[in-house]
Amino acid sequence: MNSFFVTAFGWHEFIMIIGLAGVAGILFWGVITMGRGGTYNKNNSNKIMRYRIIAQAFVLLVFLTLLWVKREA
């Protein structure tokens, strides 16, 4: 698979870009939900922000693992 991202940046960076985009997407989803208000906000805003925290923790673990793998290589 020779796509631009894999060859120009490497697979480590590609994984991080995907993870960071996912966290940013969840963050924007939560901010937009809170900005709109209403019943959907009351029922789901805390859940969405919890999803963001979990996603951030996961991406941080992936980041630390990738740093460790690159150091060992």
Contacts in CASP RR format, 6 or more apart in sequence:
PFRMAT RR
TARGET T0000
AUTHOR 0000-0000-0000
METHOD contacts of the structure
MODEL  1
MNSFFVTAFGWHEFIMIIGLAGVAGILFWGVITMGRGGTYNKNNSNKIMR
YRIIAQAFVLLVFLTLLWVKREA
5 13 0 8 1.000
5 14 0 8 1.000
5 17 0 8 1.000
6 14 0 8 1.000
9 17 0 8 1.000
12 66 0 8 1.000
12 69 0 8 1.000
12 70 0 8 1.000
15 62 0 8 1.000
15 66 0 8 1.000
16 59 0 8 1.000
16 62 0 8 1.000
16 63 0 8 1.000
16 66 0 8 1.000
19 55 0 8 1.000
19 59 0 8 1.000
19 62 0 8 1.000
20 59 0 8 1.000
22 55 0 8 1.000
23 52 0 8 1.000
23 55 0 8 1.000
23 56 0 8 1.000
23 59 0 8 1.000
26 48 0 8 1.000
26 51 0 8 1.000
26 52 0 8 1.000
26 55 0 8 1.000
27 52 0 8 1.000
29 48 0 8 1.000
30 45 0 8 1.000
30 48 0 8 1.000
30 49 0 8 1.000
30 52 0 8 1.000
33 40 0 8 1.000
33 41 0 8 1.000
33 44 0 8 1.000
33 45 0 8 1.000
33 48 0 8 1.000
34 41 0 8 1.000
34 45 0 8 1.000
35 41 0 8 1.000
END
